[in-house]
Amino acid sequence: MNKSSKKILGTCSGILIVAAMIVAGYFLLNKQVQKEAQENVLPTTEVGKILAKDLDSKYPSTATEVVKMYWRITSCLYNKADSMSNKDFDNVLKQCRKLYDQEMLDESKNSFNNMKKKLRKDIDKRKDAKESFSSYVVQSNDTLSVRKMDGKEYTTVISYILIKAKGNTGKVYENFMCRKDKDGKWKILGWEQSTADAAAAVGVE
């Protein structure tokens, strides 16, 4: 083989190697793009949407939004319990617990297992009564009154949720006590039953 032939073969080999690298790179890049696309697909179910929420870095900014998130998660737990796996049920409940003040979570009666047991029992009770949670209304943030006590900020948020049962719909009013934690996040300390009059006084009707 003369020098000219060797040079041509060398050039062809180099071209083939480069072409192979380009093709391999294309397939690798395409595979990565497909993987990222699959990972970025937004969930379509309410359970999936709640589980996808990053409440650690994107926490609700106001006490009103915290209570709205509470009702959204609670409605999901009550209405979707039968279609949820045990793992999803646990994880949705954990999302809800992120809204609670640490003082509330530290009470033994509010341990994860105790809370789950109590919740499951109440869900079964409402299921037997053919009750389901519907829409909810929460006091507007600009009507909230914030007070300081022992260097901490407190507020109360009145809301109601519609509960459907056997063709009828009723309102259940709740008054939530919220407190800002050390990171400036509003957390739920607890709640108690409220009235239609108290709700109407703050524009919740």
N, CA and C atoms as an extended XYZ file, in Angstrom:
615
Properties=species:S:1:pos:R:3:atomname:S:1:resname:S:1:resid:I:1 pbc="F F F"
N         0.858       -1.201        0.000 N   MET     1
C         0.000        0.000        0.000 CA  MET     1
C         0.887        1.242        0.000 C   MET     1
N         0.632        2.139       -0.953 N   ASN     2
C         1.461        3.322       -1.040 CA  ASN     2
C         1.043        4.365       -0.021 C   ASN     2
N         1.835        5.400        0.077 N   LYS     3
C         1.589        6.449        1.070 CA  LYS     3
C         0.246        7.151        0.847 C   LYS     3
N        -0.120        7.296       -0.439 N   SER     4
C        -1.364        7.989       -0.774 CA  SER     4
C        -2.573        7.205       -0.277 C   SER     4
N        -2.524        5.874       -0.464 N   SER     5
C        -3.643        5.021       -0.020 CA  SER     5
C        -3.762        5.027        1.501 C   SER     5
N        -2.612        4.963        2.184 N   LYS     6
C        -2.621        4.988        3.651 CA  LYS     6
C        -3.205        6.282        4.171 C   LYS     6
N        -2.894        7.353        3.493 N   LYS     7
C        -3.389        8.669        3.923 CA  LYS     7
C        -4.906        8.736        3.786 C   LYS     7
N        -5.408        8.185        2.656 N   ILE     8
C        -6.862        8.185        2.419 CA  ILE     8
C        -7.577        7.331        3.459 C   ILE     8
N        -7.017        6.139        3.728 N   LEU     9
C        -7.620        5.252        4.727 CA  LEU     9
C        -7.618        5.892        6.113 C   LEU     9
N        -6.521        6.565        6.424 N   GLY    10
C        -6.430        7.236        7.725 CA  GLY    10
C        -7.471        8.329        7.856 C   GLY    10
N        -7.637        9.060        6.764 N   THR    11
C        -8.637       10.141        6.773 CA  THR    11
C       -10.048        9.584        6.931 C   THR    11
N       -10.345        8.497        6.190 N   CYS    12
C       -11.678        7.867        6.275 CA  CYS    12
C       -11.954        7.327        7.677 C   CYS    12
N       -10.932        6.701        8.252 N   SER    13
C       -11.088        6.159        9.613 CA  SER    13
C       -11.392        7.272       10.601 C   SER    13
N       -10.680        8.388       10.424 N   GLY    14
C       -10.908        9.521       11.325 CA  GLY    14
C       -12.314       10.070       11.200 C   GLY    14
N       -12.798       10.143        9.958 N   ILE    15
C       -14.156       10.642        9.705 CA  ILE    15
C       -15.196        9.716       10.328 C   ILE    15
N       -14.972        8.389       10.171 N   LEU    16
C       -15.916        7.403       10.726 CA  LEU    16
C       -15.962        7.475       12.252 C   LEU    16
N       -14.794        7.658       12.866 N   ILE    17
C       -14.739        7.754       14.335 CA  ILE    17
C       -15.493        8.989       14.817 C   ILE    17
N       -15.262       10.110       14.146 N   VAL    18
C       -15.957       11.362       14.515 CA  VAL    18
C       -17.462       11.204       14.336 C   VAL    18
N       -17.850       10.575       13.203 N   ALA    19
C       -19.274       10.369       12.929 CA  ALA    19
C       -19.911        9.492       14.002 C   ALA    19
N       -19.184        8.427       14.386 N   ALA    20
C       -19.694        7.519       15.417 CA  ALA    20
C       -19.856        8.249       16.746 C   ALA    20
N       -18.902        9.124       17.057 N   MET    21
C       -18.985        9.895       18.301 CA  MET    21
C       -20.171       10.846       18.274 C   MET    21
N       -20.411       11.460       17.120 N   ILE    22
C       -21.548       12.378       16.987 CA  ILE    22
C       -22.873       11.647       17.169 C   ILE    22
N       -22.964       10.465       16.507 N   VAL    23
C       -24.195        9.664       16.619 CA  VAL    23
C       -24.417        9.211       18.061 C   VAL    23
N       -23.343        8.730       18.704 N   ALA    24
C       -23.451        8.277       20.096 CA  ALA    24
C       -23.849        9.434       21.009 C   ALA    24
N       -23.239       10.597       20.758 N   GLY    25
C       -23.572       11.774       21.560 CA  GLY    25
C       -25.010       12.183       21.393 C   GLY    25
N       -25.519       12.069       20.152 N   TYR    26
C       -26.918       12.419       19.879 CA  TYR    26
C       -27.868       11.524       20.660 C   TYR    26
N       -27.595       10.210       20.620 N   PHE    27
C       -28.476        9.279       21.321 CA  PHE    27
C       -28.427        9.478       22.834 C   PHE    27
N       -27.241        9.741       23.358 N   LEU    28
C       -27.110        9.984       24.796 CA  LEU    28
C       -27.859       11.251       25.211 C   LEU    28
N       -27.708       12.311       24.393 N   LEU    29
C       -28.389       13.564       24.686 CA  LEU    29
C       -29.892       13.402       24.586 C   LEU    29
N       -30.337       12.680       23.568 N   ASN    30
C       -31.769       12.452       23.376 CA  ASN    30
C       -32.357       11.659       24.537 C   ASN    30
N       -31.582       10.659       25.001 N   LYS    31
C       -32.029        9.843       26.130 CA  LYS    31
C       -32.155       10.687       27.387 C   LYS    31
N       -31.202       11.605       27.614 N   GLN    32
C       -31.229       12.478       28.781 CA  GLN    32
C       -32.412       13.441       28.712 C   GLN    32
N       -32.669       13.974       27.510 N   VAL    33
C       -33.803       14.892       27.326 CA  VAL    33
C       -35.115       14.188       27.625 C   VAL    33
N       -35.250       12.940       27.155 N   GLN    34
C       -36.470       12.165       27.406 CA  GLN    34
C       -36.649       11.884       28.899 C   GLN    34
N       -35.517       11.579       29.555 N   LYS    35
C       -35.574       11.299       30.995 CA  LYS    35
C       -36.021       12.532       31.763 C   LYS    35
N       -35.456       13.699       31.425 N   GLU    36
C       -35.822       14.942       32.100 CA  GLU    36
C       -37.274       15.307       31.815 C   GLU    36
N       -37.723       15.038       30.599 N   ALA    37
C       -39.113       15.334       30.240 CA  ALA    37
C       -40.071       14.496       31.069 C   ALA    37
N       -39.716       13.216       31.266 N   GLN    38
C       -40.553       12.329       32.076 CA  GLN    38
C       -40.585       12.787       33.530 C   GLN    38
N       -39.429       13.241       34.034 N   GLU    39
C       -39.356       13.679       35.426 CA  GLU    39
C       -40.120       14.968       35.661 C   GLU    39
N       -40.222       15.794       34.592 N   ASN    40
C       -40.876       17.096       34.729 CA  ASN    40
C       -42.349       17.074       34.386 C   ASN    40
N       -42.913       15.890       34.091 N   VAL    41
C       -44.332       15.791       33.795 CA  VAL    41
C       -45.123       16.114       35.067 C   VAL    41
N       -46.030       17.062       34.956 N   LEU    42
C       -46.803       17.479       36.123 CA  LEU    42
C       -47.848       16.420       36.466 C   LEU    42
N       -48.040       16.132       37.760 N   PRO    43
C       -49.054       15.157       38.155 CA  PRO    43
C       -50.453       15.669       37.821 C   PRO    43
N       -51.351       14.764       37.526 N   THR    44
C       -52.705       15.155       37.131 CA  THR    44
C       -53.740       14.905       38.222 C   THR    44
N       -53.431       14.038       39.183 N   THR    45
C       -54.385       13.754       40.250 CA  THR    45
C       -54.158       14.699       41.436 C   THR    45
N       -55.187       14.884       42.245 N   GLU    46
C       -55.054       15.752       43.408 CA  GLU    46
C       -54.022       15.189       44.386 C   GLU    46
N       -54.012       13.884       44.552 N   VAL    47
C       -53.021       13.257       45.431 CA  VAL    47
C       -51.612       13.557       44.916 C   VAL    47
N       -51.415       13.385       43.619 N   GLY    48
C       -50.112       13.637       43.030 CA  GLY    48
C       -49.689       15.091       43.149 C   GLY    48
N       -50.634       16.000       42.963 N   LYS    49
C       -50.335       17.430       43.058 CA  LYS    49
C       -49.918       17.817       44.475 C   LYS    49
N       -50.603       17.251       45.467 N   ILE    50
C       -50.271       17.557       46.862 CA  ILE    50
C       -48.897       16.978       47.225 C   ILE    50
N       -48.643       15.752       46.783 N   LEU    51
C       -47.359       15.128       47.090 CA  LEU    51
C       -46.211       15.835       46.386 C   LEU    51
N       -46.504       16.466       45.243 N   ALA    52
C       -45.458       17.159       44.486 CA  ALA    52
C       -45.104       18.515       45.078 C   ALA    52
N       -45.930       19.030       45.991 N   LYS    53
C       -45.670       20.346       46.580 CA  LYS    53
C       -44.472       20.281       47.537 C   LYS    53
N       -43.552       21.198       47.340 N   ASP    54
C       -42.380       21.293       48.213 CA  ASP    54
C       -42.676       22.307       49.314 C   ASP    54
N       -43.274       21.820       50.392 N   LEU    55
C       -43.672       22.712       51.488 CA  LEU    55
C       -42.495       23.111       52.369 C   LEU    55
N       -41.332       22.545       52.103 N   ASP    56
C       -40.149       22.943       52.862 CA  ASP    56
C       -39.553       24.231       52.303 C   ASP    56
N       -39.463       24.325       50.983 N   SER    57
C       -38.866       25.518       50.376 CA  SER    57
C       -39.898       26.499       49.823 C   SER    57
N       -41.124       26.010       49.569 N   LYS    58
C       -42.179       26.881       49.034 CA  LYS    58
C       -43.397       26.828       49.949 C   LYS    58
N       -43.203       27.298       51.163 N   TYR    59
C       -44.257       27.254       52.183 CA  TYR    59
C       -45.240       28.400       51.951 C   TYR    59
N       -46.540       28.205       52.260 N   PRO    60
C       -47.523       29.283       52.113 CA  PRO    60
C       -47.081       30.545       52.860 C   PRO    60
N       -47.256       31.699       52.239 N   SER    61
C       -46.698       32.941       52.784 CA  SER    61
C       -47.575       33.620       53.825 C   SER    61
N       -48.866       33.280       53.904 N   THR    62
C       -49.768       33.915       54.860 CA  THR    62
C       -50.532       32.868       55.660 C   THR    62
N       -51.094       33.299       56.780 N   ALA    63
C       -51.889       32.385       57.604 CA  ALA    63
C       -53.114       31.900       56.828 C   ALA    63
N       -53.692       32.776       56.021 N   THR    64
C       -54.842       32.403       55.196 CA  THR    64
C       -54.479       31.277       54.242 C   THR    64
N       -53.325       31.394       53.585 N   GLU    65
C       -52.898       30.366       52.634 CA  GLU    65
C       -52.571       29.054       53.348 C   GLU    65
N       -52.092       29.140       54.571 N   VAL    66
C       -51.805       27.929       55.350 CA  VAL    66
C       -53.102       27.166       55.618 C   VAL    66
N       -54.145       27.892       56.028 N   VAL    67
C       -55.428       27.239       56.325 CA  VAL    67
C       -56.060       26.697       55.040 C   VAL    67
N       -55.921       27.426       53.945 N   LYS    68
C       -56.421       26.912       52.665 CA  LYS    68
C       -55.731       25.596       52.305 C   LYS    68
N       -54.419       25.553       52.500 N   MET    69
C       -53.680       24.326       52.207 CA  MET    69
C       -54.113       23.191       53.134 C   MET    69
N       -54.377       23.539       54.401 N   TYR    70
C       -54.872       22.535       55.341 CA  TYR    70
C       -56.165       21.906       54.830 C   TYR    70
N       -57.116       22.744       54.421 N   TRP    71
C       -58.398       22.222       53.953 CA  TRP    71
C       -58.232       21.428       52.661 C   TRP    71
N       -57.346       21.871       51.796 N   ARG    72
C       -57.124       21.147       50.552 CA  ARG    72
C       -56.591       19.748       50.832 C   ARG    72
N       -55.596       19.659       51.706 N   ILE    73
C       -55.009       18.359       52.033 CA  ILE    73
C       -56.004       17.488       52.790 C   ILE    73
N       -56.719       18.091       53.740 N   THR    74
C       -57.699       17.339       54.535 CA  THR    74
C       -58.815       16.798       53.648 C   THR    74
N       -59.295       17.622       52.721 N   SER    75
C       -60.339       17.172       51.792 CA  SER    75
C       -59.850       15.989       50.973 C   SER    75
N       -58.606       16.047       50.551 N   CYS    76
C       -58.016       14.954       49.781 CA  CYS    76
C       -57.966       13.680       50.616 C   CYS    76
N       -57.543       13.791       51.859 N   LEU    77
C       -57.455       12.624       52.731 CA  LEU    77
C       -58.819       11.972       52.938 C   LEU    77
N       -59.838       12.793       53.132 N   TYR    78
C       -61.178       12.255       53.383 CA  TYR    78
C       -61.831       11.726       52.109 C   TYR    78
N       -61.665       12.445       51.024 N   ASN    79
C       -62.369       12.074       49.795 CA  ASN    79
C       -61.659       11.026       48.958 C   ASN    79
N       -60.332       10.927       49.091 N   LYS    80
C       -59.556       10.023       48.234 CA  LYS    80
C       -58.932        8.851       48.985 C   LYS    80
N       -59.270        8.691       50.238 N   ALA    81
C       -58.627        7.651       51.057 CA  ALA    81
C       -58.748        6.267       50.433 C   ALA    81
N       -59.923        5.943       49.890 N   ASP    82
C       -60.149        4.605       49.337 CA  ASP    82
C       -59.290        4.319       48.114 C   ASP    82
N       -58.933        5.362       47.382 N   SER    83
C       -58.164        5.155       46.150 CA  SER    83
C       -56.662        5.344       46.359 C   SER    83
N       -56.261        5.685       47.579 N   MET    84
C       -54.846        5.902       47.883 CA  MET    84
C       -54.183        4.631       48.405 C   MET    84
N       -52.929        4.459       48.053 N   SER    85
C       -52.151        3.392       48.673 CA  SER    85
C       -51.825        3.831       50.106 C   SER    85
N       -51.436        2.877       50.943 N   ASN    86
C       -51.066        3.225       52.315 CA  ASN    86
C       -49.897        4.204       52.340 C   ASN    86
N       -48.965        4.013       51.398 N   LYS    87
C       -47.793        4.891       51.324 CA  LYS    87
C       -48.213        6.308       50.975 C   LYS    87
N       -49.090        6.462       49.979 N   ASP    88
C       -49.551        7.792       49.589 CA  ASP    88
C       -50.346        8.452       50.705 C   ASP    88
N       -51.178        7.677       51.402 N   PHE    89
C       -51.950        8.218       52.518 CA  PHE    89
C       -51.008        8.772       53.580 C   PHE    89
N       -49.987        7.994       53.926 N   ASP    90
C       -49.009        8.430       54.924 CA  ASP    90
C       -48.307        9.714       54.474 C   ASP    90
N       -47.927        9.766       53.207 N   ASN    91
C       -47.181       10.920       52.716 CA  ASN    91
C       -48.044       12.176       52.608 C   ASN    91
N       -49.324       11.997       52.272 N   VAL    92
C       -50.232       13.157       52.242 CA  VAL    92
C       -50.438       13.680       53.668 C   VAL    92
N       -50.585       12.772       54.617 N   LEU    93
C       -50.718       13.182       56.013 CA  LEU    93
C       -49.463       13.905       56.489 C   LEU    93
N       -48.306       13.443       56.058 N   LYS    94
C       -47.047       14.106       56.430 CA  LYS    94
C       -46.992       15.522       55.859 C   LYS    94
N       -47.552       15.706       54.666 N   GLN    95
C       -47.629       17.046       54.088 CA  GLN    95
C       -48.474       17.954       54.979 C   GLN    95
N       -49.585       17.425       55.464 N   CYS    96
C       -50.462       18.199       56.340 CA  CYS    96
C       -49.760       18.556       57.642 C   CYS    96
N       -48.997       17.634       58.182 N   ARG    97
C       -48.312       17.859       59.443 CA  ARG    97
C       -47.247       18.955       59.338 C   ARG    97
N       -46.779       19.224       58.127 N   LYS    98
C       -45.812       20.309       57.938 CA  LYS    98
C       -46.430       21.679       58.202 C   LYS    98
N       -47.763       21.727       58.238 N   LEU    99
C       -48.466       22.983       58.507 CA  LEU    99
C       -48.652       23.228       60.002 C   LEU    99
N       -48.345       22.227       60.824 N   TYR   100
C       -48.595       22.309       62.260 CA  TYR   100
C       -47.393       22.865       63.013 C   TYR   100
N       -47.689       23.613       64.055 N   ASP   101
C       -46.656       24.141       64.940 CA  ASP   101
C       -45.968       22.983       65.667 C   ASP   101
N       -44.680       23.126       65.908 N   GLN   102
C       -43.919       22.067       66.552 CA  GLN   102
C       -44.459       21.750       67.943 C   GLN   102
N       -44.964       22.773       68.635 N   GLU   103
C       -45.528       22.546       69.972 CA  GLU   103
C       -46.709       21.587       69.901 C   GLU   103
N       -47.506       21.731       68.861 N   MET   104
C       -48.645       20.837       68.660 CA  MET   104
C       -48.179       19.425       68.328 C   MET   104
N       -47.170       19.319       67.478 N   LEU   105
C       -46.659       18.010       67.076 CA  LEU   105
C       -45.972       17.286       68.220 C   LEU   105
N       -45.436       18.031       69.180 N   ASP   106
C       -44.715       17.421       70.292 CA  ASP   106
C       -45.638       16.749       71.312 C   ASP   106
N       -46.926       17.047       71.258 N   GLU   107
C       -47.874       16.395       72.170 CA  GLU   107
C       -48.018       14.927       71.771 C   GLU   107
N       -47.973       14.046       72.756 N   SER   108
C       -48.004       12.611       72.473 CA  SER   108
C       -49.263       12.202       71.697 C   SER   108
N       -50.378       12.870       71.966 N   LYS   109
C       -51.619       12.525       71.272 CA  LYS   109
C       -51.556       12.883       69.792 C   LYS   109
N       -50.595       13.739       69.436 N   ASN   110
C       -50.461       14.171       68.046 CA  ASN   110
C       -49.279       13.524       67.332 C   ASN   110
N       -48.809       12.408       67.866 N   SER   111
C       -47.757       11.676       67.157 CA  SER   111
C       -48.315       11.224       65.809 C   SER   111
N       -47.455       10.900       64.881 N   PHE   112
C       -47.918       10.507       63.549 CA  PHE   112
C       -48.878        9.322       63.636 C   PHE   112
N       -48.494        8.297       64.389 N   ASN   113
C       -49.328        7.090       64.467 CA  ASN   113
C       -50.678        7.374       65.113 C   ASN   113
N       -50.686        8.177       66.186 N   ASN   114
C       -51.947        8.504       66.837 CA  ASN   114
C       -52.843        9.348       65.933 C   ASN   114
N       -52.236       10.286       65.252 N   MET   115
C       -53.007       11.146       64.352 CA  MET   115
C       -53.583       10.324       63.192 C   MET   115
N       -52.777        9.423       62.660 N   LYS   116
C       -53.235        8.589       61.549 CA  LYS   116
C       -54.382        7.677       61.994 C   LYS   116
N       -54.249        7.096       63.161 N   LYS   117
C       -55.281        6.194       63.677 CA  LYS   117
C       -56.604        6.941       63.873 C   LYS   117
N       -56.526        8.113       64.464 N   LYS   118
C       -57.724        8.913       64.705 CA  LYS   118
C       -58.350        9.354       63.391 C   LYS   118
N       -57.501        9.747       62.443 N   LEU   119
C       -57.980       10.202       61.142 CA  LEU   119
C       -58.674        9.071       60.399 C   LEU   119
N       -58.071        7.904       60.368 N   ARG   120
C       -58.666        6.756       59.696 CA  ARG   120
C       -60.038        6.418       60.282 C   ARG   120
N       -60.138        6.514       61.594 N   LYS   121
C       -61.402        6.206       62.268 CA  LYS   121
C       -62.479        7.198       61.870 C   LYS   121
N       -62.120        8.486       61.793 N   ASP   122
C       -63.098        9.509       61.435 CA  ASP   122
C       -63.475        9.406       59.958 C   ASP   122
N       -62.506        9.051       59.118 N   ILE   123
C       -62.793        8.874       57.692 CA  ILE   123
C       -63.798        7.738       57.499 C   ILE   123
N       -63.602        6.632       58.207 N   ASP   124
C       -64.527        5.496       58.114 CA  ASP   124
C       -65.924        5.886       58.601 C   ASP   124
N       -65.962        6.692       59.656 N   LYS   125
C       -67.242        7.139       60.207 CA  LYS   125
C       -67.994        7.993       59.188 C   LYS   125
N       -67.289        8.917       58.548 N   ARG   126
C       -67.937        9.780       57.558 CA  ARG   126
C       -68.311        8.990       56.302 C   ARG   126
N       -67.504        7.993       55.975 N   LYS   127
C       -67.823        7.146       54.828 CA  LYS   127
C       -69.127        6.396       55.069 C   LYS   127
N       -69.297        5.872       56.271 N   ASP   128
C       -70.526        5.159       56.620 CA  ASP   128
C       -71.738        6.090       56.552 C   ASP   128
N       -71.504        7.357       56.881 N   ALA   129
C       -72.585        8.349       56.840 CA  ALA   129
C       -72.742        8.951       55.449 C   ALA   129
N       -71.932        8.454       54.501 N   LYS   130
C       -71.949        8.941       53.113 CA  LYS   130
C       -71.689       10.447       53.037 C   LYS   130
N       -70.722       10.889       53.822 N   GLU   131
C       -70.342       12.302       53.826 CA  GLU   131
C       -69.086       12.502       52.985 C   GLU   131
N       -69.000       13.654       52.352 N   SER   132
C       -67.799       14.009       51.594 CA  SER   132
C       -67.521       15.494       51.765 C   SER   132
N       -66.250       15.856       51.719 N   PHE   133
C       -65.855       17.255       51.851 CA  PHE   133
C       -65.951       17.938       50.493 C   PHE   133
N       -66.497       19.139       50.509 N   SER   134
C       -66.642       19.893       49.267 CA  SER   134
C       -65.764       21.138       49.316 C   SER   134
N       -66.278       22.264       48.864 N   SER   135
C       -65.486       23.495       48.828 CA  SER   135
C       -65.343       24.113       50.220 C   SER   135
N       -64.407       25.049       50.343 N   TYR   136
C       -64.175       25.713       51.622 CA  TYR   136
C       -63.925       27.199       51.382 C   TYR   136
N       -64.181       27.987       52.417 N   VAL   137
C       -63.953       29.435       52.368 CA  VAL   137
C       -63.127       29.815       53.584 C   VAL   137
N       -62.092       30.623       53.365 N   VAL   138
C       -61.176       31.000       54.445 CA  VAL   138
C       -61.116       32.519       54.564 C   VAL   138
N       -61.041       32.992       55.788 N   GLN   139
C       -60.964       34.425       56.051 CA  GLN   139
C       -59.842       35.080       55.263 C   GLN   139
N       -60.132       36.234       54.681 N   SER   140
C       -59.148       36.958       53.884 CA  SER   140
C       -57.995       37.435       54.760 C   SER   140
N       -56.793       37.403       54.196 N   ASN   141
C       -55.607       37.771       54.962 CA  ASN   141
C       -55.638       39.221       55.438 C   ASN   141
N       -56.256       40.118       54.646 N   ASP   142
C       -56.265       41.533       55.030 CA  ASP   142
C       -57.256       41.844       56.139 C   ASP   142
N       -58.029       40.857       56.577 N   THR   143
C       -58.942       41.060       57.715 CA  THR   143
C       -58.414       40.415       58.993 C   THR   143
N       -57.248       39.772       58.908 N   LEU   144
C       -56.691       39.105       60.087 CA  LEU   144
C       -56.092       40.127       61.051 C   LEU   144
N       -56.212       39.818       62.319 N   SER   145
C       -55.628       40.666       63.357 CA  SER   145
C       -54.463       39.918       64.007 C   SER   145
N       -53.277       40.512       63.934 N   VAL   146
C       -52.076       39.875       64.492 CA  VAL   146
C       -51.725       40.505       65.829 C   VAL   146
N       -51.468       39.672       66.806 N   ARG   147
C       -51.076       40.185       68.126 CA  ARG   147
C       -49.779       39.507       68.561 C   ARG   147
N       -49.025       40.201       69.402 N   LYS   148
C       -47.767       39.658       69.906 CA  LYS   148
C       -47.914       39.238       71.360 C   LYS   148
N       -47.295       38.117       71.681 N   MET   149
C       -47.306       37.619       73.057 CA  MET   149
C       -46.011       36.848       73.281 C   MET   149
N       -45.272       37.246       74.304 N   ASP   150
C       -43.976       36.629       74.607 CA  ASP   150
C       -43.040       36.665       73.398 C   ASP   150
N       -43.104       37.755       72.658 N   GLY   151
C       -42.208       37.943       71.521 CA  GLY   151
C       -42.590       37.184       70.269 C   GLY   151
N       -43.758       36.529       70.278 N   LYS   152
C       -44.195       35.760       69.109 CA  LYS   152
C       -45.505       36.319       68.558 C   LYS   152
N       -45.709       36.158       67.262 N   GLU   153
C       -46.900       36.669       66.596 CA  GLU   153
C       -47.966       35.584       66.484 C   GLU   153
N       -49.195       35.958       66.814 N   TYR   154
C       -50.331       35.050       66.760 CA  TYR   154
C       -51.453       35.660       65.920 C   TYR   154
N       -52.259       34.806       65.329 N   THR   155
C       -53.474       35.262       64.665 CA  THR   155
C       -54.472       34.115       64.639 C   THR   155
N       -55.744       34.448       64.446 N   THR   156
C       -56.783       33.425       64.297 CA  THR   156
C       -57.415       33.574       62.923 C   THR   156
N       -57.738       32.456       62.322 N   VAL   157
C       -58.311       32.434       60.975 CA  VAL   157
C       -59.596       31.623       61.004 C   VAL   157
N       -60.714       32.271       60.670 N   ILE   158
C       -62.003       31.587       60.640 CA  ILE   158
C       -62.276       31.071       59.227 C   ILE   158
N       -62.829       29.887       59.152 N   SER   159
C       -63.160       29.311       57.849 CA  SER   159
C       -64.333       28.349       58.004 C   SER   159
N       -64.840       27.921       56.867 N   TYR   160
C       -65.822       26.839       56.915 CA  TYR   160
C       -65.606       25.927       55.715 C   TYR   160
N       -66.049       24.701       55.865 N   ILE   161
C       -66.010       23.746       54.764 CA  ILE   161
C       -67.409       23.189       54.561 C   ILE   161
N       -67.775       22.993       53.314 N   LEU   162
C       -69.069       22.405       52.992 CA  LEU   162
C       -68.943       20.887       53.032 C   LEU   162
N       -69.865       20.245       53.754 N   ILE   163
C       -69.871       18.787       53.828 CA  ILE   163
C       -71.180       18.279       53.247 C   ILE   163
N       -71.049       17.435       52.230 N   LYS   164
C       -72.230       16.868       51.584 CA  LYS   164
C       -72.566       15.534       52.227 C   LYS   164
N       -73.857       15.332       52.482 N   ALA   165
C       -74.294       14.078       53.087 CA  ALA   165
C       -75.713       13.759       52.645 C   ALA   165
N       -75.865       12.653       51.917 N   LYS   166
C       -77.177       12.172       51.505 CA  LYS   166
C       -78.021       13.265       50.833 C   LYS   166
N       -77.414       13.979       49.919 N   GLY   167
C       -78.145       14.993       49.168 CA  GLY   167
C       -78.220       16.351       49.825 C   GLY   167
N       -77.792       16.437       51.071 N   ASN   168
C       -77.806       17.720       51.777 CA  ASN   168
C       -76.385       18.256       51.926 C   ASN   168
N       -76.291       19.567       52.075 N   THR   169
C       -74.990       20.211       52.261 CA  THR   169
C       -75.026       21.107       53.478 C   THR   169
N       -74.046       20.954       54.351 N   GLY   170
C       -73.974       21.778       55.557 CA  GLY   170
C       -72.606       22.401       55.717 C   GLY   170
N       -72.549       23.509       56.448 N   LYS   171
C       -71.291       24.208       56.684 CA  LYS   171
C       -70.753       23.870       58.078 C   LYS   171
N       -69.477       23.549       58.146 N   VAL   172
C       -68.815       23.336       59.431 CA  VAL   172
C       -67.792       24.459       59.590 C   VAL   172
N       -67.971       25.265       60.643 N   TYR   173
C       -67.106       26.428       60.884 CA  TYR   173
C       -65.982       26.057       61.850 C   TYR   173
N       -64.774       26.494       61.525 N   GLU   174
C       -63.618       26.235       62.380 CA  GLU   174
C       -62.801       27.518       62.546 C   GLU   174
N       -62.279       27.701       63.754 N   ASN   175
C       -61.425       28.850       64.061 CA  ASN   175
C       -60.013       28.322       64.328 C   ASN   175
N       -59.056       28.684       63.472 N   PHE   176
C       -57.689       28.183       63.577 CA  PHE   176
C       -56.796       29.190       64.298 C   PHE   176
N       -56.052       28.691       65.281 N   MET   177
C       -55.037       29.495       65.954 CA  MET   177
C       -53.702       29.245       65.261 C   MET   177
N       -53.077       30.327       64.781 N   CYS   178
C       -51.802       30.203       64.071 CA  CYS   178
C       -50.725       31.042       64.753 C   CYS   178
N       -49.493       30.585       64.633 N   ARG   179
C       -48.374       31.306       65.233 CA  ARG   179
C       -47.169       31.237       64.300 C   ARG   179
N       -46.415       32.336       64.232 N   LYS   180
C       -45.205       32.346       63.413 CA  LYS   180
C       -44.084       31.621       64.136 C   LYS   180
N       -43.378       30.758       63.412 N   ASP   181
C       -42.251       30.063       64.028 CA  ASP   181
C       -40.969       30.883       63.860 C   ASP   181
N       -39.854       30.322       64.254 N   LYS   182
C       -38.582       31.055       64.226 CA  LYS   182
C       -38.143       31.424       62.812 C   LYS   182
N       -38.702       30.731       61.810 N   ASP   183
C       -38.360       31.016       60.418 CA  ASP   183
C       -39.360       31.967       59.760 C   ASP   183
N       -40.300       32.478       60.562 N   GLY   184
C       -41.286       33.418       60.025 CA  GLY   184
C       -42.433       32.752       59.281 C   GLY   184
N       -42.601       31.454       59.463 N   LYS   185
C       -43.687       30.727       58.800 CA  LYS   185
C       -44.880       30.594       59.742 C   LYS   185
N       -46.069       30.848       59.218 N   TRP   186
C       -47.276       30.662       60.018 CA  TRP   186
C       -47.575       29.174       60.149 C   TRP   186
N       -47.738       28.717       61.391 N   LYS   187
C       -48.033       27.320       61.662 CA  LYS   187
C       -49.315       27.204       62.481 C   LYS   187
N       -50.025       26.114       62.280 N   ILE   188
C       -51.282       25.886       62.997 CA  ILE   188
C       -50.997       25.316       64.383 C   ILE   188
N       -51.503       26.018       65.393 N   LEU   189
C       -51.366       25.557       66.783 CA  LEU   189
C       -52.529       24.661       67.195 C   LEU   189
N       -53.663       24.880       66.570 N   GLY   190
C       -54.860       24.117       66.900 CA  GLY   190
C       -56.076       24.794       66.309 C   GLY   190
N       -57.235       24.210       66.549 N   TRP   191
C       -58.470       24.812       66.051 CA  TRP   191
C       -59.638       24.391       66.927 C   TRP   191
N       -60.704       25.165       66.819 N   GLU   192
C       -61.914       24.872       67.564 CA  GLU   192
C       -63.116       25.239       66.709 C   GLU   192
N       -64.253       24.672       67.050 N   GLN   193
C       -65.457       24.946       66.273 CA  GLN   193
C       -65.879       26.398       66.446 C   GLN   193
N       -66.319       26.998       65.362 N   SER   194
C       -66.775       28.385       65.396 CA  SER   194
C       -68.246       28.437       64.992 C   SER   194
N       -68.744       29.638       64.743 N   THR   195
C       -70.163       29.809       64.414 CA  THR   195
C       -70.324       30.633       63.143 C   THR   195
N       -71.521       30.569       62.580 N   ALA   196
C       -71.824       31.345       61.376 CA  ALA   196
C       -71.735       32.838       61.661 C   ALA   196
N       -72.166       33.252       62.854 N   ASP   197
C       -72.118       34.675       63.204 CA  ASP   197
C       -70.682       35.185       63.302 C   ASP   197
N       -69.814       34.404       63.933 N   ALA   198
C       -68.418       34.805       64.067 CA  ALA   198
C       -67.758       34.863       62.697 C   ALA   198
N       -68.117       33.933       61.822 N   ALA   199
C       -67.554       33.921       60.476 CA  ALA   199
C       -68.054       35.122       59.668 C   ALA   199
N       -69.338       35.408       59.775 N   ALA   200
C       -69.911       36.527       59.030 CA  ALA   200
C       -69.293       37.852       59.457 C   ALA   200
N       -68.931       37.952       60.741 N   ALA   201
C       -68.339       39.194       61.265 CA  ALA   201
C       -67.015       39.538       60.603 C   ALA   201
N       -66.339       38.518       60.039 N   VAL   202
C       -65.058       38.772       59.378 CA  VAL   202
C       -65.152       38.528       57.874 C   VAL   202
N       -66.389       38.469       57.375 N   GLY   203
C       -66.586       38.365       55.939 CA  GLY   203
C       -66.575       36.967       55.359 C   GLY   203
N       -66.663       35.959       56.210 N   VAL   204
C       -66.685       34.567       55.747 CA  VAL   204
C       -68.134       34.098       55.738 C   VAL   204
N       -68.730       34.098       54.557 N   GLU   205
C       -70.148       33.723       54.449 CA  GLU   205
C       -70.372       32.748       53.316 C   GLU   205
